[in-house]
Amino acid sequence: MASASSSSSASPFALLSEDIVLNILAMLEADPRDWARLACTSARFAGLVRGVCCRSRCARALPSAAADLLPSDASPAALHKLSVCCPGLLRAGVLLEHSDFGLERDIGPDLSLPPRHPNSPSTASTAAAAASDPSPPPVTGDDPVSLPCWSLFDDLYFDTVYDPSESSQNPTFPPPDPDSAAKNPILIPREPSQQRRKQRVGPVNAHLASGSWTLSREQGNKLLASRFRGDCLYICEWPGCVHVEEKRRYMLFRGVFKNFKRSRVWRTISDSNRGTIELNCAFCSCNEAWDLHSAFCLRRVFGFHDDGEPVVRAYVCENGHVSGAWTERPMYV
């Protein structure tokens, strides 16, 4: 009786073979979000989507990237997500409010020098040099330099000098009228707030990317500096996912390094002891990333905008996933 009730309550998909389920999943390939929703319903669907559907789609849509990345350390599900998922403005680093854009991390904080001690060697040497120099001859009255003259410093000095006679006087002030405040109140107008919240046109978090769902190593070579051309970086085709915001257009891109821990970019970051920033990766569980712009891993010809914002920014997590944004290069006349 219990077996009959359990079989009647089982899902109809449990009775279907994997070939039939895969044919049904293949019909849902147009919208990758359907695969993600089905993968959350059962472990069987999750295994079929990640192990079979994602691998077959990457082999058809990303032949060169799949042949190069899948034999190494990339999974088909992660590569599929990289091709169709935009990191969004938040995880691409556009919403980070860095006033110095990495300058303080490069040249160090602004430290004030301690005052010199009177017994320090530099102070003693200065005093000895002053004692050894002969004093200038006294100025006679016939010298035109000794004639009295007035300067702006004298005006400022006599305007702020303390006069003891002023403190000897005891001025008397009439008592305040309590009715005057009620009759003539002082009204201070409140100025309207000048702060205005920035309006975000596009989505801030990760979403289905617009544009081409392919990855290209050629685009990665255009991003990195010339000394890192030996590294293998795949990023999406230009222009990526375009976000037209209030101030400028952001063309968000995503990508991945092949064998990131053996790349020259990783050696540069680790040898220089670059600090990480709190930026969640859109493609894995990492919650910290390195700024490739401040690490001098990007091409230096991109430059900056007039407000100090870099034209191109890119961040890489520990697993080699890259997120960033292009902006239109400023035209100077």
C-alpha positions as CSV (number, residue, x, y, z in Angstrom):
1,M,0.0,0.0,0.0
2,A,2.9,2.4,0.8
3,S,4.6,1.6,-2.5
4,A,1.5,2.4,-4.4
5,S,1.1,5.7,-2.7
6,S,4.7,6.7,-3.2
7,S,4.6,5.8,-6.9
8,S,1.4,7.8,-7.4
9,S,3.0,10.8,-5.7
10,A,6.2,10.6,-7.7
11,S,6.9,13.1,-10.5
12,P,6.0,12.0,-14.0
13,F,9.5,13.1,-15.1
14,A,10.9,10.4,-12.8
15,L,9.4,7.8,-15.1
16,L,11.0,9.2,-18.3
17,S,14.3,8.1,-19.6
18,E,17.3,10.5,-19.7
19,D,17.2,10.7,-23.5
20,I,13.6,12.0,-23.4
21,V,14.5,14.5,-20.7
22,L,17.5,15.7,-22.6
23,N,15.3,16.2,-25.7
24,I,13.0,18.3,-23.6
25,L,15.9,20.3,-22.1
26,A,17.3,20.9,-25.6
27,M,14.1,22.7,-26.6
28,L,14.7,25.1,-23.7
29,E,18.1,26.1,-24.9
30,A,17.0,29.5,-26.3
31,D,16.6,30.9,-22.8
32,P,19.5,29.8,-20.5
33,R,17.4,30.9,-17.5
34,D,15.1,27.9,-18.0
35,W,18.0,25.6,-17.4
36,A,19.0,27.4,-14.2
37,R,15.4,27.1,-12.9
38,L,15.2,23.4,-13.7
39,A,18.6,22.8,-12.1
40,C,17.2,24.1,-8.8
41,T,14.3,21.7,-8.7
42,S,16.0,18.4,-8.4
43,A,19.4,16.8,-8.3
44,R,18.7,14.8,-11.5
45,F,18.0,17.9,-13.5
46,A,21.0,19.6,-12.1
47,G,23.3,16.8,-13.1
48,L,21.9,16.6,-16.7
49,V,22.0,20.4,-17.2
50,R,25.5,20.9,-15.8
51,G,27.1,17.7,-17.2
52,V,25.4,17.2,-20.5
53,C,23.5,20.3,-21.7
54,C,26.1,22.9,-20.8
55,R,28.9,20.8,-22.3
56,S,27.1,20.2,-25.6
57,R,26.2,23.9,-25.9
58,C,29.7,25.1,-25.2
59,A,31.1,22.7,-27.8
60,R,28.7,24.1,-30.4
61,A,28.6,27.8,-29.5
62,L,32.2,28.1,-28.1
63,P,34.3,25.6,-30.0
64,S,37.7,27.2,-29.6
65,A,37.2,28.3,-26.0
66,A,35.7,25.0,-25.0
67,A,38.5,23.0,-26.6
68,D,41.1,25.2,-24.8
69,L,39.5,25.7,-21.4
70,L,37.5,22.5,-20.7
71,P,40.5,20.1,-20.7
72,S,42.3,22.4,-18.1
73,D,40.4,23.5,-15.0
74,A,37.1,25.0,-16.2
75,S,33.8,23.3,-15.8
76,P,31.1,23.3,-18.6
77,A,28.6,24.9,-16.3
78,A,30.9,27.7,-15.3
79,L,32.0,28.3,-19.0
80,H,28.3,28.4,-20.0
81,K,27.5,30.9,-17.3
82,L,30.4,33.1,-18.4
83,S,29.1,33.2,-22.0
84,V,25.5,34.2,-21.2
85,C,25.7,36.0,-17.8
86,C,26.5,39.7,-17.4
87,P,28.1,40.5,-14.0
88,G,26.1,43.8,-13.7
89,L,27.2,47.2,-12.6
90,L,27.8,46.2,-9.0
91,R,30.1,43.2,-9.6
92,A,31.8,44.8,-12.6
93,G,33.2,47.4,-10.2
94,V,31.4,50.4,-11.7
95,L,29.6,51.3,-8.5
96,L,32.9,51.3,-6.4
97,E,33.5,54.7,-4.9
98,H,37.3,54.9,-5.0
99,S,38.3,58.6,-4.9
100,D,41.9,57.8,-5.7
101,F,41.3,55.0,-8.2
102,G,44.1,52.9,-6.7
103,L,46.7,55.6,-6.4
104,E,47.0,55.3,-2.6
105,R,47.5,51.5,-3.0
106,D,50.3,52.2,-5.5
107,I,52.3,55.0,-3.9
108,G,51.2,54.5,-0.3
109,P,49.2,56.7,2.1
110,D,49.9,60.3,2.8
111,L,52.0,60.3,5.9
112,S,53.1,63.5,7.8
113,L,56.8,63.7,8.8
114,P,57.6,64.0,12.5
115,P,59.1,67.3,13.7
116,R,62.9,67.5,14.1
117,H,64.3,67.1,17.5
118,P,66.5,70.0,18.8
119,N,69.4,67.5,19.5
120,S,69.2,65.8,16.1
121,P,72.3,65.7,13.9
122,S,70.6,67.8,11.2
123,T,69.7,70.5,13.7
124,A,73.1,70.5,15.2
125,S,74.8,70.8,11.8
126,T,72.5,73.7,10.8
127,A,73.3,75.5,14.1
128,A,77.1,75.0,13.5
129,A,76.8,76.3,10.0
130,A,75.0,79.4,11.2
131,A,77.7,80.0,13.9
132,S,80.5,79.6,11.5
133,D,79.1,82.2,9.0
134,P,80.1,85.8,9.8
135,S,77.2,88.1,10.8
136,P,76.4,90.8,8.3
137,P,77.6,94.3,9.0
138,P,75.2,96.7,10.8
139,V,73.1,98.9,8.7
140,T,73.8,102.6,9.1
141,G,71.2,105.3,9.0
142,D,72.3,106.5,5.6
143,D,71.5,103.1,4.0
144,P,68.2,103.4,2.0
145,V,67.3,99.9,3.3
146,S,67.0,101.3,6.9
147,L,64.4,103.9,5.9
148,P,61.0,103.2,7.5
149,C,58.6,101.5,5.1
150,W,55.1,100.1,5.4
151,S,54.1,96.7,4.1
152,L,51.0,94.6,4.0
153,F,52.3,92.4,6.8
154,D,52.3,95.5,9.1
155,D,48.6,96.1,8.2
156,L,47.7,92.5,9.1
157,Y,49.7,92.6,12.2
158,F,48.2,95.8,13.6
159,D,44.7,94.7,12.7
160,T,45.1,91.5,14.8
161,V,47.4,92.7,17.6
162,Y,46.0,92.6,21.1
163,D,45.2,96.0,22.6
164,P,45.2,95.9,26.5
165,S,43.2,99.2,26.7
166,E,40.2,97.5,25.1
167,S,40.0,94.9,28.0
168,S,40.1,97.7,30.6
169,Q,36.8,99.2,29.4
170,N,33.6,97.5,30.7
171,P,31.0,98.0,28.1
172,T,27.4,97.8,29.3
173,F,24.8,96.2,27.1
174,P,21.0,96.7,27.5
175,P,19.0,93.7,28.7
176,P,17.3,91.8,25.9
177,D,13.6,92.5,25.3
178,P,11.7,89.2,25.7
179,D,8.9,90.5,23.5
180,S,11.1,91.5,20.6
181,A,11.8,87.9,19.7
182,A,8.1,87.1,19.6
183,K,7.2,90.2,17.6
184,N,10.0,90.0,15.0
185,P,11.1,86.3,14.7
186,I,14.1,85.6,12.7
187,L,13.2,83.2,9.9
188,I,16.0,81.2,8.3
189,P,14.9,79.8,4.9
190,R,15.7,76.2,4.3
191,E,17.6,75.6,1.1
192,P,16.4,72.7,-1.0
193,S,18.7,69.7,-0.9
194,Q,21.1,69.6,-3.9
195,Q,21.8,65.9,-3.5
196,R,20.0,63.8,-6.1
197,R,20.1,60.0,-6.2
198,K,21.7,58.6,-9.2
199,Q,19.2,56.9,-11.4
200,R,20.2,53.5,-12.7
201,V,18.8,52.6,-16.0
202,G,20.1,49.1,-16.4
203,P,20.1,46.2,-13.9
204,V,22.7,46.5,-11.1
205,N,23.1,42.7,-10.3
206,A,24.0,39.8,-12.6
207,H,21.5,39.2,-15.4
208,L,21.2,37.6,-18.8
209,A,23.7,39.4,-21.1
210,S,22.7,41.2,-24.2
211,G,24.7,41.0,-27.4
212,S,26.8,38.0,-28.4
213,W,27.2,35.0,-26.2
214,T,30.7,34.1,-27.4
215,L,34.2,34.3,-25.9
216,S,37.3,35.4,-27.8
217,R,41.0,35.3,-26.9
218,E,41.6,38.2,-29.4
219,Q,39.5,40.5,-27.2
220,G,41.5,39.5,-24.2
221,N,44.7,40.4,-26.0
222,K,43.3,43.9,-26.7
223,L,42.7,44.3,-22.9
224,L,46.0,43.2,-21.4
225,A,49.3,45.0,-21.6
226,S,51.9,43.9,-24.2
227,R,54.1,42.0,-21.6
228,F,51.1,39.8,-20.7
229,R,50.3,38.7,-24.3
230,G,51.5,35.2,-23.4
231,D,48.6,34.8,-21.0
232,C,45.4,33.2,-22.3
233,L,42.4,35.4,-21.5
234,Y,39.0,34.8,-23.0
235,I,36.5,37.7,-22.8
236,C,33.2,38.3,-24.5
237,E,32.9,39.9,-27.9
238,W,32.8,43.7,-28.2
239,P,30.8,45.6,-27.0
240,G,29.5,43.2,-24.4
241,C,26.4,44.1,-22.4
242,V,25.8,47.8,-22.9
243,H,24.4,49.8,-20.0
244,V,23.4,53.4,-20.8
245,E,23.6,55.3,-17.5
246,E,23.0,58.9,-16.5
247,K,26.6,60.0,-17.0
248,R,28.1,57.7,-19.6
249,R,27.7,54.4,-21.3
250,Y,29.3,51.3,-19.7
251,M,30.0,48.3,-21.9
252,L,30.3,45.4,-19.4
253,F,32.5,42.4,-20.2
254,R,33.2,39.1,-18.6
255,G,35.9,36.5,-19.1
256,V,38.2,33.9,-17.7
257,F,42.0,33.2,-17.6
258,K,43.3,29.8,-18.6
259,N,45.5,28.4,-15.8
260,F,45.3,31.6,-13.9
261,K,47.7,30.5,-11.1
262,R,50.4,29.9,-13.8
263,S,49.9,33.1,-15.7
264,R,52.2,36.1,-15.7
265,V,49.3,38.3,-14.4
266,W,49.1,36.2,-11.3
267,R,52.9,36.3,-10.8
268,T,52.8,40.1,-11.1
269,I,50.0,40.4,-8.6
270,S,51.5,38.0,-6.1
271,D,55.1,39.3,-6.3
272,S,53.9,42.9,-5.8
273,N,51.7,41.9,-2.8
274,R,48.7,43.6,-4.2
275,G,45.8,44.0,-1.8
276,T,42.3,42.7,-2.7
277,I,39.1,44.7,-2.6
278,E,35.7,43.5,-1.4
279,L,34.0,42.6,-4.7
280,N,31.9,39.5,-5.1
281,C,32.5,37.5,-8.2
282,A,29.4,36.8,-10.4
283,F,30.6,33.4,-11.5
284,C,31.9,31.7,-8.3
285,S,31.9,32.1,-4.5
286,C,34.8,34.4,-4.2
287,N,34.1,37.7,-2.4
288,E,37.4,39.4,-3.1
289,A,39.1,40.5,-6.3
290,W,42.3,42.2,-7.5
291,D,42.2,45.5,-9.5
292,L,44.0,44.8,-12.8
293,H,44.1,48.6,-13.6
294,S,46.0,49.5,-10.4
295,A,48.2,46.5,-10.9
296,F,49.4,47.9,-14.3
297,C,48.2,44.8,-16.1
298,L,46.0,46.6,-18.6
299,R,47.1,48.7,-21.6
300,R,48.1,52.2,-20.5
301,V,46.7,53.9,-23.7
302,F,43.2,53.8,-22.4
303,G,43.6,56.8,-20.1
304,F,41.1,58.5,-17.9
305,H,38.0,60.7,-18.1
306,D,38.0,64.3,-17.0
307,D,36.6,63.2,-13.6
308,G,39.4,60.7,-12.9
309,E,37.4,57.6,-13.8
310,P,39.4,55.1,-15.9
311,V,38.2,54.4,-19.4
312,V,38.6,50.6,-18.8
313,R,38.5,48.8,-15.5
314,A,38.8,45.0,-14.8
315,Y,38.9,42.8,-11.7
316,V,39.9,39.2,-11.4
317,C,39.1,36.8,-8.6
318,E,41.2,33.9,-7.3
319,N,39.7,31.5,-9.8
320,G,40.6,33.6,-12.8
321,H,37.1,35.0,-13.5
322,V,37.3,38.6,-14.9
323,S,34.6,41.3,-14.8
324,G,34.9,44.8,-15.9
325,A,33.6,47.6,-18.0
326,W,34.7,49.7,-21.1
327,T,33.6,53.3,-21.5
328,E,33.9,55.6,-24.5
329,R,37.3,57.1,-24.7
330,P,37.3,60.9,-24.1
331,M,38.0,63.0,-27.1
332,Y,40.3,66.0,-26.3
333,V,40.5,69.0,-28.7
